[in-house]
């Protein structure tokens, strides 16, 4: 795993230059039955990969990942969840599950089978979709997410013991961004804060899951999965992710990225995308 450490420090200059390029990626609205959905779409005819952002982000959170996937031959699609970023919900008081929005998007774009990737809150939705529509899902990738898991006493006990008192009162960058990244990349932190400040719309109602995320739901998966944790994630420690991932009986891989916090996708984009692409190429 030492190569991860080496890559992390080697990328100190890479983050800002790549971010400037990625910010120019094309975006557009798609009119669906319940939402005018904003998405960043790399286009092309490659296998589609749907990217689902965290609660503290929007589609721009994936600005490093989209071009890397496109260069590898995939069609990368990063959406603003209904109530986040630029997406406009037609009935703001009654949002439909994001899984159903994804399904409508697949129909609209005639995508066929997809790979679905979610981080943090996006992981909740990724599991919700993959368990509901396995026939449309080639693979599942979940990063830095506790899934909102229900009905697992061992998991709940771990989370309670591991909880840091007062953490929920800390500023977002203290909770989610690793000390290493904060210290090494102030420009990257500033850009992350810009995205965070344009994440969930004021007063927006969080869309529900179609069904609760439970051990039984994880056990029902029949598609290959990749689970990625951050070694310095104070929000969802790697131990919590090991506990819920044990319920997946289908083929799975588990990786911890050293030095990475809760926003591991943002902090270590090359390690994340290399890992992601390597996994997708097998499935």
ZADO-1210 file (C-alpha; in nm, 4 decimals, padded with zeros to 6 digits):
<atoms>
<atom x="00.0000" y="00.0000" z="00.0000" code="UNK" pos="1"/>
<atom x="00.3043" y="00.2325" z="00.0140" code="UNK" pos="2"/>
<atom x="00.2440" y="00.3409" z="-00.3458" code="UNK" pos="3"/>
<atom x="-00.0732" y="00.5161" z="-00.2285" code="UNK" pos="4"/>
<atom x="00.1309" y="00.7357" z="00.0020" code="UNK" pos="5"/>
<atom x="00.3768" y="00.8165" z="-00.2753" code="UNK" pos="6"/>
<atom x="00.0979" y="00.9033" z="-00.5174" code="UNK" pos="7"/>
<atom x="-00.0673" y="01.1284" z="-00.2639" code="UNK" pos="8"/>
<atom x="00.2356" y="01.3490" z="-00.2143" code="UNK" pos="9"/>
<atom x="00.3272" y="01.3428" z="-00.5840" code="UNK" pos="10"/>
<atom x="-00.0147" y="01.4840" z="-00.6710" code="UNK" pos="11"/>
<atom x="00.0178" y="01.8075" z="-00.4723" code="UNK" pos="12"/>
<atom x="00.0691" y="02.0076" z="-00.7927" code="UNK" pos="13"/>
<atom x="-00.1692" y="01.7947" z="-01.0006" code="UNK" pos="14"/>
<atom x="-00.4888" y="01.8818" z="-00.8122" code="UNK" pos="15"/>
<atom x="-00.5182" y="02.2482" z="-00.9038" code="UNK" pos="16"/>
<atom x="-00.4172" y="02.2159" z="-01.2727" code="UNK" pos="17"/>
<atom x="-00.6484" y="01.9222" z="-01.3394" code="UNK" pos="18"/>
<atom x="-00.9312" y="02.0970" z="-01.1545" code="UNK" pos="19"/>
<atom x="-00.9051" y="02.3973" z="-01.3861" code="UNK" pos="20"/>
<atom x="-00.9503" y="02.1688" z="-01.6880" code="UNK" pos="21"/>
<atom x="-01.2281" y="01.9651" z="-01.5310" code="UNK" pos="22"/>
<atom x="-01.4321" y="02.2733" z="-01.4412" code="UNK" pos="23"/>
<atom x="-01.4912" y="02.3267" z="-01.8151" code="UNK" pos="24"/>
<atom x="-01.6779" y="01.9976" z="-01.8596" code="UNK" pos="25"/>
<atom x="-02.0127" y="02.0268" z="-02.0398" code="UNK" pos="26"/>
<atom x="-02.3340" y="02.0371" z="-01.8393" code="UNK" pos="27"/>
<atom x="-02.6980" y="02.0476" z="-01.9409" code="UNK" pos="28"/>
<atom x="-03.0521" y="02.0076" z="-01.8145" code="UNK" pos="29"/>
<atom x="-03.2621" y="01.6990" z="-01.8851" code="UNK" pos="30"/>
<atom x="-03.6393" y="01.7223" z="-01.8408" code="UNK" pos="31"/>
<atom x="-03.7698" y="01.4160" z="-01.6566" code="UNK" pos="32"/>
<atom x="-04.1212" y="01.3511" z="-01.5189" code="UNK" pos="33"/>
<atom x="-04.0491" y="01.4819" z="-01.1665" code="UNK" pos="34"/>
<atom x="-03.7371" y="01.6966" z="-01.2007" code="UNK" pos="35"/>
<atom x="-03.5449" y="01.9186" z="-01.4381" code="UNK" pos="36"/>
<atom x="-03.2188" y="01.7385" z="-01.3784" code="UNK" pos="37"/>
<atom x="-02.8782" y="01.8995" z="-01.4196" code="UNK" pos="38"/>
<atom x="-02.6001" y="01.6665" z="-01.5291" code="UNK" pos="39"/>
<atom x="-02.2400" y="01.6768" z="-01.6428" code="UNK" pos="40"/>
<atom x="-02.2039" y="01.4294" z="-01.9296" code="UNK" pos="41"/>
<atom x="-01.8754" y="01.3365" z="-02.0959" code="UNK" pos="42"/>
<atom x="-02.0705" y="01.1871" z="-02.3875" code="UNK" pos="43"/>
<atom x="-01.9461" y="00.9133" z="-02.6147" code="UNK" pos="44"/>
<atom x="-02.0524" y="00.5539" z="-02.6650" code="UNK" pos="45"/>
<atom x="-01.8603" y="00.3926" z="-02.3794" code="UNK" pos="46"/>
<atom x="-02.0169" y="00.2021" z="-02.0930" code="UNK" pos="47"/>
<atom x="-02.2112" y="00.4564" z="-01.8849" code="UNK" pos="48"/>
<atom x="-02.1035" y="00.5335" z="-01.5285" code="UNK" pos="49"/>
<atom x="-02.3502" y="00.7249" z="-01.3079" code="UNK" pos="50"/>
<atom x="-02.1765" y="00.9323" z="-01.0379" code="UNK" pos="51"/>
<atom x="-02.3716" y="01.0235" z="-00.7213" code="UNK" pos="52"/>
<atom x="-02.2369" y="01.3019" z="-00.5006" code="UNK" pos="53"/>
<atom x="-02.2293" y="01.3394" z="-00.1193" code="UNK" pos="54"/>
<atom x="-02.4689" y="01.5524" z="00.0832" code="UNK" pos="55"/>
<atom x="-02.2012" y="01.8229" z="00.0966" code="UNK" pos="56"/>
<atom x="-02.1544" y="01.8320" z="-00.2802" code="UNK" pos="57"/>
<atom x="-02.3100" y="01.8458" z="-00.6237" code="UNK" pos="58"/>
<atom x="-02.2079" y="01.7223" z="-00.9698" code="UNK" pos="59"/>
<atom x="-01.8967" y="01.9436" z="-00.9612" code="UNK" pos="60"/>
<atom x="-01.7642" y="01.7213" z="-00.6831" code="UNK" pos="61"/>
<atom x="-01.6727" y="01.4766" z="-00.9623" code="UNK" pos="62"/>
<atom x="-01.4687" y="01.7271" z="-01.1645" code="UNK" pos="63"/>
<atom x="-01.1573" y="01.5110" z="-01.1334" code="UNK" pos="64"/>
<atom x="-01.3338" y="01.1806" z="-01.1978" code="UNK" pos="65"/>
<atom x="-01.5360" y="01.2617" z="-01.5111" code="UNK" pos="66"/>
<atom x="-01.2406" y="01.3406" z="-01.7423" code="UNK" pos="67"/>
<atom x="-01.0429" y="01.0413" z="-01.6141" code="UNK" pos="68"/>
<atom x="-01.3334" y="00.8073" z="-01.6897" code="UNK" pos="69"/>
<atom x="-01.3843" y="00.9650" z="-02.0323" code="UNK" pos="70"/>
<atom x="-01.0168" y="00.9224" z="-02.1160" code="UNK" pos="71"/>
<atom x="-01.0474" y="00.5549" z="-02.0192" code="UNK" pos="72"/>
<atom x="-01.3336" y="00.5136" z="-02.2675" code="UNK" pos="73"/>
<atom x="-01.6366" y="00.5406" z="-02.0385" code="UNK" pos="74"/>
<atom x="-01.9345" y="00.7740" z="-02.0588" code="UNK" pos="75"/>
<atom x="-01.9306" y="00.9516" z="-01.7243" code="UNK" pos="76"/>
<atom x="-02.2538" y="01.1158" z="-01.6051" code="UNK" pos="77"/>
<atom x="-02.2538" y="01.3163" z="-01.2821" code="UNK" pos="78"/>
<atom x="-02.5945" y="01.4441" z="-01.1712" code="UNK" pos="79"/>
<atom x="-02.7128" y="01.7068" z="-00.9250" code="UNK" pos="80"/>
<atom x="-02.9488" y="01.5164" z="-00.6967" code="UNK" pos="81"/>
<atom x="-03.3008" y="01.6650" z="-00.6916" code="UNK" pos="82"/>
<atom x="-03.2844" y="01.9525" z="-00.4411" code="UNK" pos="83"/>
<atom x="-02.9081" y="01.9930" z="-00.4877" code="UNK" pos="84"/>
<atom x="-02.7028" y="02.2132" z="-00.7180" code="UNK" pos="85"/>
<atom x="-02.9000" y="02.3229" z="-01.0234" code="UNK" pos="86"/>
<atom x="-03.1635" y="02.0484" z="-01.0401" code="UNK" pos="87"/>
<atom x="-03.5206" y="02.1789" z="-01.0146" code="UNK" pos="88"/>
<atom x="-03.7784" y="01.9584" z="-00.8426" code="UNK" pos="89"/>
<atom x="-04.1301" y="02.0109" z="-00.9780" code="UNK" pos="90"/>
<atom x="-04.2988" y="01.9222" z="-00.6458" code="UNK" pos="91"/>
<atom x="-04.0404" y="02.0263" z="-00.3888" code="UNK" pos="92"/>
<atom x="-04.2488" y="01.9018" z="-00.0963" code="UNK" pos="93"/>
<atom x="-04.2792" y="01.5498" z="-00.2366" code="UNK" pos="94"/>
<atom x="-03.9498" y="01.4476" z="-00.3967" code="UNK" pos="95"/>
<atom x="-03.9342" y="01.0984" z="-00.5425" code="UNK" pos="96"/>
<atom x="-03.6468" y="00.8646" z="-00.4533" code="UNK" pos="97"/>
<atom x="-03.3288" y="00.9460" z="-00.6438" code="UNK" pos="98"/>
<atom x="-03.3182" y="00.5826" z="-00.7584" code="UNK" pos="99"/>
<atom x="-03.6348" y="00.6483" z="-00.9578" code="UNK" pos="100"/>
<atom x="-03.4818" y="00.9640" z="-01.1053" code="UNK" pos="101"/>
<atom x="-03.1800" y="00.7596" z="-01.2160" code="UNK" pos="102"/>
<atom x="-03.4097" y="00.5026" z="-01.3744" code="UNK" pos="103"/>
<atom x="-03.5939" y="00.7758" z="-01.5646" code="UNK" pos="104"/>
<atom x="-03.2603" y="00.9216" z="-01.6798" code="UNK" pos="105"/>
<atom x="-03.1473" y="00.5818" z="-01.8099" code="UNK" pos="106"/>
<atom x="-03.4689" y="00.5556" z="-02.0123" code="UNK" pos="107"/>
<atom x="-03.4379" y="00.9124" z="-02.1404" code="UNK" pos="108"/>
<atom x="-03.0772" y="00.8678" z="-02.2537" code="UNK" pos="109"/>
<atom x="-03.1271" y="00.5047" z="-02.3626" code="UNK" pos="110"/>
<atom x="-02.8227" y="00.4024" z="-02.1639" code="UNK" pos="111"/>
<atom x="-02.8866" y="00.0326" z="-02.1116" code="UNK" pos="112"/>
<atom x="-02.6798" y="-00.1188" z="-01.8303" code="UNK" pos="113"/>
<atom x="-02.4836" y="00.1180" z="-01.6056" code="UNK" pos="114"/>
<atom x="-02.2093" y="00.1164" z="-01.3492" code="UNK" pos="115"/>
<atom x="-02.3272" y="00.3131" z="-01.0441" code="UNK" pos="116"/>
<atom x="-02.0819" y="00.4961" z="-00.8165" code="UNK" pos="117"/>
<atom x="-02.1801" y="00.6794" z="-00.4993" code="UNK" pos="118"/>
<atom x="-01.9894" y="00.8440" z="-00.2174" code="UNK" pos="119"/>
<atom x="-02.1273" y="00.9267" z="00.1304" code="UNK" pos="120"/>
<atom x="-02.4985" y="01.0109" z="00.0752" code="UNK" pos="121"/>
<atom x="-02.4514" y="00.9061" z="-00.2851" code="UNK" pos="122"/>
<atom x="-02.3639" y="00.5600" z="-00.1562" code="UNK" pos="123"/>
<atom x="-02.7068" y="00.5360" z="00.0061" code="UNK" pos="124"/>
<atom x="-02.8662" y="00.5963" z="-00.3335" code="UNK" pos="125"/>
<atom x="-02.6238" y="00.3734" z="-00.5239" code="UNK" pos="126"/>
<atom x="-02.7190" y="00.0762" z="-00.3069" code="UNK" pos="127"/>
<atom x="-03.0880" y="00.1675" z="-00.3287" code="UNK" pos="128"/>
<atom x="-03.0705" y="00.1637" z="-00.7076" code="UNK" pos="129"/>
<atom x="-02.8519" y="-00.1445" z="-00.7499" code="UNK" pos="130"/>
<atom x="-03.0709" y="-00.3547" z="-00.5199" code="UNK" pos="131"/>
<atom x="-03.3864" y="-00.2377" z="-00.6993" code="UNK" pos="132"/>
<atom x="-03.2625" y="-00.2637" z="-01.0592" code="UNK" pos="133"/>
<atom x="-02.9955" y="-00.5368" z="-01.0713" code="UNK" pos="134"/>
<atom x="-03.0813" y="-00.6094" z="-01.4347" code="UNK" pos="135"/>
<atom x="-02.9712" y="-00.2557" z="-01.5248" code="UNK" pos="136"/>
<atom x="-02.6618" y="-00.2446" z="-01.3039" code="UNK" pos="137"/>
<atom x="-02.3277" y="-00.3862" z="-01.4185" code="UNK" pos="138"/>
<atom x="-02.1404" y="-00.3021" z="-01.0982" code="UNK" pos="139"/>
<atom x="-02.1672" y="-00.1032" z="-00.7759" code="UNK" pos="140"/>
<atom x="-01.9029" y="00.1210" z="-00.6171" code="UNK" pos="141"/>
<atom x="-01.9549" y="00.2795" z="-00.2749" code="UNK" pos="142"/>
<atom x="-01.7024" y="00.5144" z="-00.1124" code="UNK" pos="143"/>
<atom x="-01.6917" y="00.6735" z="00.2351" code="UNK" pos="144"/>
<atom x="-02.0507" y="00.5820" z="00.3190" code="UNK" pos="145"/>
<atom x="-02.2332" y="00.4398" z="00.6176" code="UNK" pos="146"/>
<atom x="-02.5388" y="00.3818" z="00.3941" code="UNK" pos="147"/>
<atom x="-02.7729" y="00.4951" z="00.6719" code="UNK" pos="148"/>
<atom x="-02.7730" y="00.1261" z="00.7595" code="UNK" pos="149"/>
<atom x="-03.0621" y="00.0036" z="00.9711" code="UNK" pos="150"/>
<atom x="-03.1232" y="-00.3133" z="01.1754" code="UNK" pos="151"/>
<atom x="-02.7603" y="-00.4029" z="01.2474" code="UNK" pos="152"/>
<atom x="-02.6927" y="-00.3869" z="01.6247" code="UNK" pos="153"/>
<atom x="-02.3204" y="-00.4631" z="01.5892" code="UNK" pos="154"/>
<atom x="-02.2790" y="-00.1797" z="01.3390" code="UNK" pos="155"/>
<atom x="-02.4782" y="00.0595" z="01.5593" code="UNK" pos="156"/>
<atom x="-02.2683" y="-00.0278" z="01.8649" code="UNK" pos="157"/>
<atom x="-01.9476" y="00.0333" z="01.6730" code="UNK" pos="158"/>
<atom x="-02.0669" y="00.3721" z="01.5491" code="UNK" pos="159"/>
<atom x="-02.1647" y="00.4756" z="01.9005" code="UNK" pos="160"/>
<atom x="-01.8280" y="00.3737" z="02.0484" code="UNK" pos="161"/>
<atom x="-01.6314" y="00.5335" z="01.7644" code="UNK" pos="162"/>
<atom x="-01.8236" y="00.8628" z="01.7685" code="UNK" pos="163"/>
<atom x="-01.6172" y="01.1737" z="01.8443" code="UNK" pos="164"/>
<atom x="-01.8073" y="01.3965" z="02.0902" code="UNK" pos="165"/>
<atom x="-01.9003" y="01.7318" z="01.9404" code="UNK" pos="166"/>
<atom x="-01.7909" y="01.6376" z="01.5882" code="UNK" pos="167"/>
<atom x="-02.1291" y="01.7315" z="01.4419" code="UNK" pos="168"/>
<atom x="-02.0745" y="02.0871" z="01.5696" code="UNK" pos="169"/>
<atom x="-01.7452" y="02.1299" z="01.3854" code="UNK" pos="170"/>
<atom x="-01.7170" y="02.3204" z="01.0533" code="UNK" pos="171"/>
<atom x="-01.7698" y="02.1066" z="00.7444" code="UNK" pos="172"/>
<atom x="-01.4045" y="02.1058" z="00.6400" code="UNK" pos="173"/>
<atom x="-01.2942" y="01.9875" z="00.9855" code="UNK" pos="174"/>
<atom x="-01.5479" y="01.7030" z="00.9793" code="UNK" pos="175"/>
<atom x="-01.4926" y="01.5861" z="00.6260" code="UNK" pos="176"/>
<atom x="-01.1484" y="01.6898" z="00.5001" code="UNK" pos="177"/>
<atom x="-00.8383" y="01.5150" z="00.6324" code="UNK" pos="178"/>
<atom x="-00.5781" y="01.7193" z="00.8233" code="UNK" pos="179"/>
<atom x="-00.3153" y="01.6217" z="00.5646" code="UNK" pos="180"/>
<atom x="-00.5164" y="01.7630" z="00.2747" code="UNK" pos="181"/>
<atom x="-00.6111" y="02.0783" z="00.4678" code="UNK" pos="182"/>
<atom x="-00.2460" y="02.1375" z="00.5444" code="UNK" pos="183"/>
<atom x="-00.1107" y="02.0606" z="00.1963" code="UNK" pos="184"/>
<atom x="-00.3732" y="02.1989" z="-00.0383" code="UNK" pos="185"/>
<atom x="-00.5491" y="02.5183" z="00.0787" code="UNK" pos="186"/>
<atom x="-00.6584" y="02.5907" z="-00.2801" code="UNK" pos="187"/>
<atom x="-00.8242" y="02.2509" z="-00.3032" code="UNK" pos="188"/>
<atom x="-01.0001" y="02.3069" z="00.0296" code="UNK" pos="189"/>
<atom x="-01.1225" y="02.6481" z="-00.0883" code="UNK" pos="190"/>
<atom x="-01.2624" y="02.4956" z="-00.4079" code="UNK" pos="191"/>
<atom x="-01.4289" y="02.2167" z="-00.2077" code="UNK" pos="192"/>
<atom x="-01.5922" y="02.4817" z="00.0130" code="UNK" pos="193"/>
<atom x="-01.7297" y="02.6564" z="-00.2977" code="UNK" pos="194"/>
<atom x="-01.8958" y="02.3327" z="-00.4018" code="UNK" pos="195"/>
<atom x="-02.0202" y="02.2722" z="-00.0482" code="UNK" pos="196"/>
<atom x="-02.1765" y="02.6201" z="-00.0409" code="UNK" pos="197"/>
<atom x="-02.3679" y="02.5359" z="-00.3606" code="UNK" pos="198"/>
<atom x="-02.4757" y="02.1893" z="-00.2550" code="UNK" pos="199"/>
<atom x="-02.8204" y="02.1380" z="-00.1001" code="UNK" pos="200"/>
<atom x="-03.0687" y="02.4084" z="-00.1922" code="UNK" pos="201"/>
<atom x="-03.2121" y="02.6103" z="00.0953" code="UNK" pos="202"/>
<atom x="-03.5288" y="02.4463" z="00.2257" code="UNK" pos="203"/>
<atom x="-03.4967" y="02.1452" z="-00.0046" code="UNK" pos="204"/>
<atom x="-03.6523" y="01.8216" z="00.1196" code="UNK" pos="205"/>
<atom x="-03.4143" y="01.5273" z="00.1075" code="UNK" pos="206"/>
<atom x="-03.5532" y="01.2568" z="-00.1240" code="UNK" pos="207"/>
<atom x="-03.6312" y="00.9283" z="00.0505" code="UNK" pos="208"/>
<atom x="-03.4821" y="00.5920" z="-00.0342" code="UNK" pos="209"/>
<atom x="-03.7153" y="00.3483" z="-00.2084" code="UNK" pos="210"/>
<atom x="-03.6554" y="00.0999" z="00.0752" code="UNK" pos="211"/>
<atom x="-03.4377" y="00.1214" z="00.3882" code="UNK" pos="212"/>
<atom x="-03.0762" y="00.0115" z="00.3552" code="UNK" pos="213"/>
<atom x="-03.0445" y="-00.3031" z="00.5654" code="UNK" pos="214"/>
<atom x="-02.8182" y="-00.6091" z="00.5947" code="UNK" pos="215"/>
<atom x="-03.0791" y="-00.8052" z="00.3988" code="UNK" pos="216"/>
<atom x="-03.0643" y="-00.5510" z="00.1163" code="UNK" pos="217"/>
<atom x="-02.6861" y="-00.5817" z="00.0993" code="UNK" pos="218"/>
<atom x="-02.7114" y="-00.9614" z="00.1022" code="UNK" pos="219"/>
<atom x="-02.9540" y="-00.9487" z="-00.1908" code="UNK" pos="220"/>
<atom x="-02.6898" y="-00.8005" z="-00.4239" code="UNK" pos="221"/>
<atom x="-02.5804" y="-01.0269" z="-00.7074" code="UNK" pos="222"/>
<atom x="-02.3500" y="-00.7860" z="-00.8878" code="UNK" pos="223"/>
<atom x="-01.9791" y="-00.7185" z="-00.8250" code="UNK" pos="224"/>
<atom x="-01.9082" y="-00.4425" z="-00.5745" code="UNK" pos="225"/>
<atom x="-01.6146" y="-00.2234" z="-00.4772" code="UNK" pos="226"/>
<atom x="-01.6068" y="-00.0602" z="-00.1327" code="UNK" pos="227"/>
<atom x="-01.3560" y="00.2217" z="-00.0718" code="UNK" pos="228"/>
<atom x="-01.2844" y="00.3726" z="00.2696" code="UNK" pos="229"/>
<atom x="-01.0646" y="00.6612" z="00.3809" code="UNK" pos="230"/>
<atom x="-00.7948" y="00.5821" z="00.6324" code="UNK" pos="231"/>
<atom x="-00.8534" y="00.9176" z="00.8068" code="UNK" pos="232"/>
<atom x="-01.2305" y="00.9379" z="00.7647" code="UNK" pos="233"/>
<atom x="-01.3722" y="01.0691" z="01.0934" code="UNK" pos="234"/>
<atom x="-01.7326" y="01.0677" z="00.9684" code="UNK" pos="235"/>
<atom x="-01.7505" y="00.7067" z="00.8493" code="UNK" pos="236"/>
<atom x="-01.4457" y="00.5169" z="00.9744" code="UNK" pos="237"/>
<atom x="-01.3149" y="00.2278" z="00.7687" code="UNK" pos="238"/>
<atom x="-01.4166" y="-00.0081" z="01.0485" code="UNK" pos="239"/>
<atom x="-01.7814" y="00.0870" z="01.0021" code="UNK" pos="240"/>
<atom x="-01.7561" y="00.0136" z="00.6319" code="UNK" pos="241"/>
<atom x="-01.5944" y="-00.3225" z="00.6988" code="UNK" pos="242"/>
<atom x="-01.8877" y="-00.4094" z="00.9226" code="UNK" pos="243"/>
<atom x="-02.1615" y="-00.3309" z="00.6720" code="UNK" pos="244"/>
<atom x="-01.9704" y="-00.4738" z="00.3763" code="UNK" pos="245"/>
<atom x="-01.9548" y="-00.8135" z="00.5460" code="UNK" pos="246"/>
<atom x="-02.3226" y="-00.8536" z="00.4535" code="UNK" pos="247"/>
<atom x="-02.2383" y="-00.8532" z="00.0821" code="UNK" pos="248"/>
<atom x="-02.2116" y="-01.2151" z="-00.0269" code="UNK" pos="249"/>
<atom x="-02.1650" y="-01.1412" z="-00.3987" code="UNK" pos="250"/>
<atom x="-01.8086" y="-01.0824" z="-00.5261" code="UNK" pos="251"/>
<atom x="-01.6634" y="-00.7684" z="-00.3677" code="UNK" pos="252"/>
<atom x="-01.3399" y="-00.5809" z="-00.3179" code="UNK" pos="253"/>
<atom x="-01.2497" y="-00.3622" z="-00.0196" code="UNK" pos="254"/>
<atom x="-00.9848" y="-00.0909" z="-00.0209" code="UNK" pos="255"/>
<atom x="-00.8675" y="00.1654" z="00.2344" code="UNK" pos="256"/>
<atom x="-00.6928" y="00.4738" z="00.0908" code="UNK" pos="257"/>
<atom x="-00.4347" y="00.5945" z="00.3447" code="UNK" pos="258"/>
<atom x="-00.4352" y="00.9614" z="00.4478" code="UNK" pos="259"/>
<atom x="-00.7802" y="01.0197" z="00.2936" code="UNK" pos="260"/>
<atom x="-01.0706" y="01.1744" z="00.4824" code="UNK" pos="261"/>
<atom x="-01.4441" y="01.1541" z="00.4188" code="UNK" pos="262"/>
<atom x="-01.4071" y="01.3353" z="00.0859" code="UNK" pos="263"/>
<atom x="-01.1522" y="01.0833" z="-00.0384" code="UNK" pos="264"/>
<atom x="-01.2777" y="01.1206" z="-00.3973" code="UNK" pos="265"/>
<atom x="-01.1791" y="01.4874" z="-00.3843" code="UNK" pos="266"/>
<atom x="-00.8604" y="01.4570" z="-00.1817" code="UNK" pos="267"/>
<atom x="-00.6943" y="01.1756" z="-00.3749" code="UNK" pos="268"/>
<atom x="-00.8464" y="01.1854" z="-00.7237" code="UNK" pos="269"/>
<atom x="-00.5822" y="00.9861" z="-00.9070" code="UNK" pos="270"/>
<atom x="-00.5719" y="00.7031" z="-00.6540" code="UNK" pos="271"/>
<atom x="-00.9514" y="00.6930" z="-00.6529" code="UNK" pos="272"/>
<atom x="-00.9933" y="00.7018" z="-01.0318" code="UNK" pos="273"/>
<atom x="-00.7171" y="00.4476" z="-01.0966" code="UNK" pos="274"/>
<atom x="-00.8807" y="00.2141" z="-00.8472" code="UNK" pos="275"/>
<atom x="-01.2256" y="00.2771" z="-00.9934" code="UNK" pos="276"/>
<atom x="-01.1196" y="00.2266" z="-01.3545" code="UNK" pos="277"/>
<atom x="-00.9273" y="-00.0885" z="-01.2689" code="UNK" pos="278"/>
<atom x="-01.2417" y="-00.2293" z="-01.1106" code="UNK" pos="279"/>
<atom x="-01.4732" y="-00.1245" z="-01.3956" code="UNK" pos="280"/>
<atom x="-01.2459" y="-00.2806" z="-01.6558" code="UNK" pos="281"/>
<atom x="-01.2998" y="-00.6185" z="-01.4899" code="UNK" pos="282"/>
<atom x="-01.6784" y="-00.5902" z="-01.5043" code="UNK" pos="283"/>
</atoms>
